């Protein structure tokens, strides 16, 4: 069990405990002194742990993997053979996996500068991309930077280097024998350079020797919509809602009534389930904190918040476990396959995610005194 410590603040005296999550800490209050109900000291520790031990390392890993992706793309466009294509596809998967860990932390200047949208907006506008490749505009990083989010980032790269329906040979033909092969190479290289540049910006924003958003982040504990703590809690809820509505319900045809496999995320690469697996990891970490750190669950335990007879934090982690079990019960390689071949298992997975989503947006948000700004049609 993680251990945490409450800092001594002016006008507040807490007895310092080193305790397990099974123990409930009761604040020791000097007569006449009011304990602040916003629990700002614990919130600050939670944000400090996330910033230093989760977000900053994630940013560095994303930047490193994006650099490797760009290098692999450069090699492939010089020698577009099967070996280099397979290597490039693997590099894309590594970046995509890392991105699904990073995507929870849509905060501060990163959010204000729309950097996340430049990395991951789908579906991709392949009509624009193909028209550009067959056109005459100069293709470089500046061109990509000036264009809309749906024509760049990881989904755009995926749609150029993967082809689920026609296979790798079609991809190779596009880069070797197509009349537009040279401009396709230019577009791919510009995409990976631009992608790498976005990761540099994100890392610099958080770097304490550069943008140093970290310092503002850890102090933003106020109980208001714009605070970092409130935004982080809403990001947890929003990502869960996004999984429910966009990653699961849409390809399942829950609203439309028509199963549509091609609406699955990362359709061309068949990487959709791996994306969700990574999302589960980052959601758990976003709730529990780093391995030896402090998280929202600790705040709930400090307040002795329960779901029935069980601590609410335990209920949340049990929900995470049930989601993982549901995922493991699906044998299909991708969401696009599973919605056709395993609809019952997909319905079970969806329901487990909905249970987690509802518990997070209602019970946890209320107990943590968070103002919920995400609606998402309640995931229905």
TORSE-889936 format. One record per residue: residue in three letters; x, y, z of N, C-alpha, C, O, CB in turn. Coordinates in steps of 0.05 Angstrom, whole numbers, plus 5000, padded with zeros to 4 digits. Glycine has a CB too. Layout:
BEGIN
ALAXYZXYZXYZXYZXYZ;...
//
This chain:
BEGIN
UNK501749765000500050005000501750255000503850265013498150005024;UNK500850454985502350704984502050855011500050825025501450884961;UNK504051005019503851165043503951455035505251535016506151095063;UNK502551615051502651895045502652055071502051955092500251985028;UNK503552305069503852475092502552745087502852855065506852505099;UNK501252845106499953105103501853315115502753295137497253105118;UNK502353525099504153735106502753915127500353955127504953895082;UNK504454025145503454215165503154485152504954585140505354235190;UNK500754605154500254865143499855065166499254985189497754865125;UNK500155315160499655525181496755515188494955475171500455805171;UNK496155555214493555545226492255265227489955245236491755725211;UNK493755065218492654785218494654605230497054615223491854695189;UNK493854435248495754245259494553965254492453895265496254285290;UNK495953815239495153535234497153355249499553405249495153465203;UNK496153155261497852945271498952795247497452705230496352755290;UNK501552755246502852635223502752335226503752215245505752735219;UNK501452205206501151915207502651795183502951925162498251835205;UNK503651565187504551395165502751155165502850985183507651315167;UNK500951135145498850945147498350805121499050905100496351085156;UNK497050575123496250435099493450535091492150685106496150125104;UNK492650455067490050545057487750435073485550535072489750465028;UNK488250215088486050105104485450275128483250255140486749825113;UNK487350445136487050615159485850885151486650995130489650645174;UNK484150995167482951255161484251465179484251435203479851245166;UNK485351665167486751875182484652085191483152185175488952015165;UNK484652135216482952345227484652585233486452565249481352245252;UNK484052815222485653055227485353145256483153155267484953285209;UNK487553215269487553315297487453615296489353745286490053205313;UNK485353735305484954015302485254165329484154085349482154065290;UNK486654385328486854555351484154695356482954795337489154775347;UNK483154695381480554825386480455105375482255265379480054825416;UNK478255155361477955425349479055455322478655665309479155625367;UNK480555255312481755265286480155095267479554865273484755175286;UNK479455205244477755055224479554915204481355045192475855245211;UNK479054665199480454515179479354595151476954575148480254205183;UNK481054675132479954755106478754515092479854305090482254875089;UNK476354555081474854345069475854285040474954085028471954405068;UNK477554445029478554395002480854195001481654104980479354654988;UNK481954125025484153935027486454005008487453834994483153655021;UNK487154265008489054364988491854234991493254204971489354664990;UNK492654165015495254045019495453775005497453714991495954015049;UNK493353615008493453354995493253384965494553244950491153175005;UNK491553564956491253614927494053694915494753604893489153834921;UNK495453864929498053944920499953714917501553694898499254164938;UNK499953534937501653294936500853114912502653004899501453134962;UNK498253084907497352924885498453044859499452894842494252904884;UNK498153304855499053424830502053414828503153374806498153724830;UNK503553454850506453434849507353154840509253124824507653504876;UNK506052954851506752674843506152634814507852514800505152474860;UNK503852714804503252684776505152834758506152724738500352774770;UNK505753084765507453244748510253134747511453104725507653524759;UNK511453064770514252984770514652684762516552624748515353024798;UNK512852514771513252224768511652094745512151864738512652084793;UNK509752244734508152124712508352294687509252204666505252104722;UNK507552544689507252714665509952774652510352734628505852974671;UNK511952864668514552934656515952694644516952714621516353054677;UNK516052454657517152224644515652144619516852064599517251984664;UNK512952154620511452094596512152274572512352184550508452114602;UNK512452534578513152724557515852654545516152674520513253014569;UNK517752584561520452514551520352264534521652244514522352484574;UNK518752064543518451824528517051874501517751754481516951614544;UNK515052044501513652114477515552244457515552184433511252294482;UNK517152434467519052574449521052384438521652394414520452804465;UNK522152204454524152014445522951824424524251774404525251854469;UNK520551724429519351534410518551674384518751554363516951404422;UNK517751924386517152084362519652134345519552134320515752344369;UNK521852174358524452214344525151954329525951964305526652284364;UNK524751724342525351474329523451424305524251314285525051244349;UNK520951504308519051474286519851644262519751544240516151554295;UNK520751884267521652054245524151934232524351944207522252334256;UNK525951834247528351704236527651464219528751424197530351624258;UNK525751314228524851074213523451154188523751024167522950904230;UNK521851374188520551464164522551564144522251514120518551694171;UNK524651704153526751794135528051564121528551574097528751964150;UNK528651354136529951114125528050974105528950894083530750914147;UNK525550954112523650824094523350974068523150844046520950794108;UNK523151234069522751384044525151384026524951424002521951674051;UNK527551334037529951294021529951014008530650983985532551344037;UNK529250824025529250544015526550414023526350284044531550374027;UNK524450454007521750364014521350064008519949993989519750523999;UNK522549894024522149604021520549494045519949644063524949464019;UNK519849244044518149124065519449134092518049194112517448834058;UNK522049074094523349074120523149354133522549364157526348994116;UNK523649554118523549834129520649914135520250074154524850034109;UNK518849814119516049874125515149754151513849884167514249784102;UNK515749504155515049364180516349504204515049534225515949064179;UNK518849584201520149734223518749994228518350074251523149784216;UNK517950134207516550384210513850344224513050504242516050524183;UNK512450144216509850084229510150024259508550104275508449844215;UNK512249884266512749824294513450084310512550114332515049624298;UNK514950264297515550514310513050674314512650814335517550684294;UNK511250664295508650814298507150694322505950854337506950784272;UNK507050434324505650314346506750394374505350434393505650004344;UNK509450414375510650504400509850784407509150834430513750484397;UNK509850964387508951244393506051244400505251384419509551424368;UNK504451094386501551084391501050984420499351104434500150904371;UNK502450784428502150684456502850894476501450934496503950434460;UNK505051034471505951234490503951474490503351584511508751344482;UNK502851534467500951754465498451694481497351874494500151804436;UNK497551444481495151374496495651394526493651404541494251094489;UNK498151404535498751464563498751764568497851854589501451344571;UNK499751914548500052204551497352344548497052564559501852304530;UNK495452234533493052384525491352474548489652644545491452214506;UNK491752354572490152434595490852714604489152854617490552244618;UNK493252804599494253054611494153294592496053414584497153014620;UNK491653354585490953574567490553814584488253874592488453514549;UNK492653964590492654164611494254414604496054404587493754044637;UNK493554634616495154874614495754964586494054954568497654834629;UNK498255064582499055154556498954944534498455004510501855264557;UNK499254694541498954474522496154474510495754444486499554194535;UNK494254514527491454534519490854794503489554784483489454514542;UNK491955014514491455274502492555294473491455434456492755494519;UNK494755144468496055154442495154934423496154894401499055134445;UNK493054784432491854574416493854354406493554244385490554694391;UNK495854314423497954124414496953834412497753684395500354134433;UNK495153764431494153494430492553434404492753214393492353434454;UNK491053634395489553594370491353564346490653424327487653834366;UNK493653684347495553654325496853384324497953294304497753874327;UNK496653244347497852974348495752754343496352554331499052934376;UNK493252804352491252584351488452694345486952744364491252424377;UNK487852734320485152804312484252604290485552584270484953094301;UNK482052464296481052274276478052284275476852374295482051984283;UNK476752204253478052084230479752274214479352514214475951964212;UNK481652154199483552304183482152404157480552254146485952144176;UNK482852644149481752754124483452654100485152794090481653064124;UNK482952404092484652284071484052414044485752404026484051994069;UNK481752534040481252684015483152914012484352943991478352784014;UNK483553064033485453284032488253184028489753294011485253454058;UNK489052974043491752874040492252774012494352844000492252644060;UNK490452624001490852523974490852743953492452733934488652313967;UNK489152943957489153173938491853323940492853423920486853353944;UNK492953343964495553473967497753323953499453433940496153513997;UNK497653053957499752893945499652903915501752893902499452603955;UNK497252913903496952933874497153213864497053263840494352803865;UNK497353413882497353693875500153803870502053653863496053853896;UNK500454063874503054193868504054363891506154483888502754363844;UNK502654383914503554533936506154423947506554183948501454543959;UNK507954603956510454513968509754373995508254484011512354753973;UNK510854133999510253984023512653984041514753874034509453694015;UNK512354104065514454094085513154134112510654144114516654314080;UNK514754154133513654184160511854434162509754424175515854194180;UNK512654654150511154894150508354864138506354964148512555124136;UNK508254714116505654654103503954494122501554564126506054504077;UNK505054284134503454114152502454274176500254254184505153874162;UNK504254444187503554604210501254794204499654854222505954764220;UNK501054884180499055084173496354954166494355104162499955244149;UNK496154694165493754564157492254454181493254434204494354334138;UNK489754374177487954284198488954024212490553874201485254234187;UNK487953984236488853764253488253494240489653304246487653784280;UNK486153474224485253214213487053124190486652904179482453234204;UNK488953284183490753204161493553154170495453144154490753424139;UNK493953134196496653084207496452914233494252834241498153354213;UNK498752874245498752724270498852424266499152324244496452794287;UNK498552284288498751984287496751854269497451664255498551884315;UNK494151934269492251804252492951844222492551654206489451914257;UNK493952074215494752124187497051944179497051824157495452414182;UNK499051924196501351744191500351454188501251314170503451764214;UNK498651374206497551104205496251044178496750834166495451054227;UNK494651224168493151184143494951184119494151094097491051394140;UNK497351274122499251274099501051024100501850934078501051524100;UNK501650924123503550694124502250434131503550224131505650754145;UNK499650434136498150184139495850174119494750374111496950154169;UNK495149934111492749894094491549624100492349414089493549914063;UNK489649624119488549374129487149214106487348974105486549424151;UNK485749354089484049214069485749114046485048904034481949404059;UNK487849254039489349174015492149064020493448954002489549413997;UNK493149104044495748984052498149154047497949374035496048734037;UNK500449064057502849214056503949254028505349454022504949074072;UNK503349074010504249103983503149353970504449493954503548853966;UNK500649413976499449663965500849903976501350103962496449673972;UNK501549894002503050114014505750154000506550373993503550074044;UNK507149923995509749943982509450043953511150203944511049663981;UNK507349963939506850063912506450363912507350503894504449913899;UNK505050453932504550743934507150903937507351133928502650803957;UNK509150783950511650923955513750853934515950973934512650853982;UNK513250663917515250583897514450633868515950753853515850283900;UNK512150533861511350543832509250743825508750803802510450273824;UNK507850853845505851053840507051303828509351373834504351123866;UNK505551433810506451673797506951903818508552083813504451773776;UNK505651883841505852083862507651993885507452103907503152163872;UNK509251783881510751673903512651873916512951873940512351433892;UNK513952043900515852243911514352433931515352483952517252393889;UNK512052533923510552713940509352573964509052693985508352853923;UNK508752323961507752163984509952144005509552164029506751883975;UNK512452093995514752084013515052354027515652364051517252013998;UNK514752574012515052834024512952874046513552984068514753054003;UNK510452794040508352834060508852664085508452764107505552754047;UNK509752424082510252254105512552374122512252394146511051974096;UNK514652454109516852574124516052834139516852874161519252634106;UNK514452994125513453244137511653184161511853314182511953414117;UNK510052974159508352894181509952814206509352904228506552664173;UNK511952644202513452544225515152764237515552774262515152304217;UNK516152954221517653174231515853354248516553434270518953344209;UNK513453414237511553574251510653444278510453584298509153634234;UNK510253184277509453044301511653064322511053114345508952744294;UNK514153034314516353054333516453334344517053364368519052984319;UNK516053534328516053814337513953864359514454014377515754004314;UNK511653744355509553784376510353664402509853774424506853654367;UNK511753434402512653304427514853474440514953474465513653024421;UNK516453604424518553784436517154014451517954084473520353894413;UNK515054124439513654344451512354264477512554404497511454454432;UNK511154024478509853924502511853884524511453964547508353664496;UNK514153764517516253714537517353974548517853994572518453544525;UNK517754174530518854434539516954584557517754714576519454604514;UNK514354564552512354694569512554604597512354764616509554654558;UNK512954344601513054224628515754234641516054224665512053934627;UNK517854264625520654254634521054494653520554724646522654274611;UNK522054434677522454644698524654834690524755054702523054514724;UNK526354764672528454954663527655114638529155274628531054804657;UNK525155064629524255204605521455334611521355534624523955014580;UNK519355214601516755334605515755314634514355494643514755194588;UNK516655104648516055074676513155094684512455214704517655274692;UNK511354974667508554964675508254784700506254814715506854854652;UNK510054614705509954434728509554604754507854524770512554274731;UNK510954824757510754984781507955094785506855094807512755204781;UNK506655184763503955294765501955064770500055094785503255434739;UNK502554834757500754604759500454514788498154474797501754374742;UNK502654484803502554364830501254554850500354464871505354294839;UNK501154814843499955004862497055064855495655204870501555264861;UNK496054954833493355014824491354814836490254634823493155004793;UNK490854854862489154664877486354784884484854654898490554584903;UNK485755024875483355154883480854984874480954824855483155434870;UNK478755024889476254884883474655044863472555144869474654834909;UNK475755064838474255204817474855064790476654904788475155504816;UNK473255134770473354994745476055004732476954804721471255114726;UNK477455234733479955264719482355154733484555144721480355554714;UNK482055054757484454954772485454694759483954554746483754904801;UNK488054644763489254404752488054154763487653954749492254404756;UNK487454154789486253914801483553854789482953634783486053944832;UNK481954064787479254024775479453934746477953764738477654294777;UNK481254054731481653974703482553684701481653544684483654164690;UNK484453604718485353334717483153134723482852934709487653294738;UNK481453194743479253014750477353004726476252784720477853114775;UNK476853224714475053224690476253084667474852954651474453514682;UNK478953094664480252944643479952634647479552494627483253014642;UNK480052544672479452264677476652184668476251984655479852204708;UNK474752354675471952304667471652314637470252144625470052504681;UNK472852514625472552554596473852324580472652234561473852814587;UNK476152224589477352004575475651754577475351604558480251954586;UNK474551704600472751474604470251504586469451314573471851444633;UNK469151744585466851794567467551764538465951674522465852064572;UNK469951844531470951824503471251524495470551454473473551964500;UNK472251364514472451074508469650964504469250814485473850934532;UNK467851024522465150924520463751004494462750834480463451014544;UNK463751264489462151364466463451324439462251224421461551654470;UNK466051404438467351404412468851154405468651054382469351634411;UNK470251044424471850804419470250544419471050344406474050774439;UNK467950544433466350304435463550324422462850184403466050214464;UNK461950524431459250534422458950594392457250474379457750754438;UNK460650764381460350834353460850594335459050544318462251054346;UNK463050454337463350224319461349994325460649844308466150114322;UNK460349984350458349784357455649854346453849684345458249754388;UNK455250104338452650184327450550224348448150194342451749994307;UNK451350294373449450324394447350544388444950504393450850394421;UNK448250764378446450984371445250964343442851004339447851254374;UNK446950894324446050884296444350634290442750634271448450884278;UNK444850424305443450174300444849994279443849784272440650224291;UNK447150094270448649944249451549904258452950094263448550094222;UNK452349654260455149594267456949704244456549634221455549294272;UNK458949864252460649994232463549954240464650124253459950294228;UNK464849734232467549674240469549894234471449944249468449424228;UNK469150034212471150234204471050484221472750664218470750314175;UNK469150504239469050724258470850674282471150844300466250784267;UNK472050434283473850374305476350544303477350604281474550074305;UNK477350624326479850774327482150604316482150354320480550864356;UNK484050724303486450584292485550344275486650124278488350504314;UNK483650384258482550164242484750044224484949794223480250264224;UNK486250204210488150104190490349934203491249744191489450334175;UNK491149994227493249854241492249624259493749474270494850044257;UNK489549604262488349414280489449444309489849254323488849124271;UNK489949694317491249754342489249854364490049944385493349954338;UNK486649834358484649954375484649854404484450004423481949924363;UNK484749584407484749474434487249554450487149604474484449174433;UNK489449564436491949634450491749934459492749994481494449604431;UNK490450104443489950374452488450384478489050534496488550534430;UNK486250224479484550214503486150104527485850204549482050054498;UNK487749904522489449794544491250004556491450024580491149564533;UNK492450164538494150384548492550594563493450704583495650514525;UNK490150644553488350834567487650744595487650904614485750874551;UNK487250484598486650374625489050424643488650504667486050074623;UNK491450384633493850424650494050714659494650764682496350344634;UNK493550894640493851184647491651274665492051454682494051354622;UNK489251164662486951234679487551144708487051284727484351114669;UNK488550894711489150794737491250964751491151024775490050504736;UNK493351034735495451194746494451474753495251594773497851204727;UNK492751584736491651844741489951854766489652064779490051934717;UNK488751624773487051614797488651544821488351664843484851404793;UNK490451344819491951244842494651384847495751364869492450954838;UNK495651534827498251654830500351464820499851234812498751734858;UNK502851544821505051374813505451144832504151134853507651544811;UNK507250964826507650724841507950774871506750634887509950564831;UNK509650964878510151024906509151304914509951414934513151004912;UNK507251404898506251674903503551684916502751484929506151824877;UNK502251904913499551944925497652024904498252174885499752164947;UNK495151924905493151974885490552054896490152094920492851734868;UNK488652084877485952164885484751954904483252024922484152194860;UNK485351704900484351494918485251544947483651484965485351224909;UNK487651644950488551704978486951934990486351935014491551774977;UNK486252134973484552354983481852244992480852325013484252564961;UNK480752064977478151954984478351785010476651795027477051774962;UNK480551635012481051485037481351665061480351605083483451305034;UNK482751885058483152075079480452175089480052225113484952305070;UNK478652215070475952315077474052085085471752125092474752475054;UNK475151835084473551595091471051575075468951505085472851605121;UNK471351625049469051605031468551315023470451165015469451775005;UNK466051225026465450945020463350914998461651094994464550805045;UNK463350684985461350604967459950364979460950134975462550544938;UNK457850404993456750195010458450155034459050335049456349934993;UNK459349905037461149845060464049845053465749795069460349565071;UNK464649895027467349885017468450165011466850345002467549714991;UNK470950215016472050475009471650524979471950344963475050485016;UNK470950774973470450844945472850794927472550714904469551134943;UNK475250844938477650804923477950504915478850444893480150894939;UNK477150324934477250044928475249964906475749804889476849874953;UNK472850094908470750034888471750114860471249984840468150184895;UNK473150344859474150444833476150244822476050174798475450724836;UNK477950154839480049964829478849694822479849554805482249934850;UNK476749614836475349374829474049404801473949214785473149294850;UNK473049634795471849694769474049674747473549564726470549974768;UNK476349784753478649764734479249464729479649384706481149904745;UNK479249304750479849024747477748884730478348714713479948884774;UNK475248954733473048834718473248904688472548744671470348914729;UNK474149154683474549234655476749064642476448974619475349534654;UNK478949024657481148874646480348584641481048464620483548874666;UNK478748464659477848194655476048174630476247984615476248094680;UNK474348374627472648384603474248404577473648274557470648614605;UNK476348564578478148584555479448314549479548234526480348794560;UNK480348184570481647924566479847704556480747504545482947834592;UNK477247744559475247544549474647574520473147414508472747574565;UNK475847774507475447824478477947714464480147794469475048124472;UNK477447534445479747414430480447564404482547524394479047134424;UNK478647734394479147874370481548064373482048164395476648034361;UNK482948114351485348274352484648574354486248734364487048224328;UNK482248644345481648934344478648974349477048784347482349054317;UNK477949224355475149294359473549244334471249154335474849584368;UNK474749304311473349274285472548984280470448924269475049374262;UNK474248794289473648514287471548424308469748274303476148344290;UNK471948524333470348434355467448524353465648374361471448544381;UNK466948764341464148854339462548664320460048654322464049134329;UNK463948534303462648344284462548064296460447924294464048344257;UNK464747974307465047694315464447634344463747404351467847604309;UNK464647834362464147794390462448014402463248154421466847774405;UNK460048054392458248274402457548244431457348444445455748284385;UNK457148004441456447964469458648044487458248184507455747664474;UNK461147974480463448044497463848354495464648474515465947904487;UNK463348474472463648764470461548904487462149114499463448844440;UNK459148804488457148924505457948904534457449094549454448784500;UNK459048684542460048654569462248854576462148984597461048374574;UNK464148894557466249084561465149364563465849524580468249074537;UNK463249434545462049694546460649744573460949964584460049724523;UNK459149554583457749594608459649624631459149784650455949354613;UNK461949484631463849514653465149794651465649914672466049304651;UNK465649884628466750164625464750364634465450564647467550214596;UNK462150324627460050504636459850514667459450734678457350434624;UNK460150284679460050274708462250444721461850584740460149994718;UNK464650414710466950564719466550864714467151034731469550464706;UNK465650924690465151204683463151334702463651554711464051224654;UNK460951204707458851324724459951354753459351564765456351144724;UNK461351164763462451184790464451414792464551554812463850914798;UNK466051454771468051664771466751944769467452124783470051624748;UNK464851974751463752244746461652324767461152564770462452244718;UNK460552134781458552204801459752184830459952384844456052014799;UNK460451944837461351904865464052024871464452174891461451604871;UNK466051974854468752074859468752374856469852514873470751954840;UNK467552484835467552774831466152914855467153124864466052834805;UNK464052804865462652924888464352914913464553114927459952784893;UNK465552684918467252654942469752824941470752914962468052364946;UNK470752874917473253034914472653324910474453484906474852934890;UNK470053394912469153674910470053794883471054014881470353844933;UNK469553644862470253724835467853814820465653704822471653494820;UNK468154034804466054134787466253984760468154034745466254444783;UNK464353814754464453664729463553834705461353944706462753404732;UNK465253844685464554014662464053844637462953944617466854204655;UNK464753584638464353404616461553264618460953154639466553194614;UNK460053274596457453144596457552894580456952674590455253324586;UNK458252914554458552684536456052514534456252274530460752514546;UNK453752644538451252494537451152264557449752074554450752384509;UNK452752304578452852104600453651824591453151624605450152084614;UNK454951814568455951554558453651374548454151144543457451424580;UNK451251474546449051304538448751294508446951164498446451404550;
//
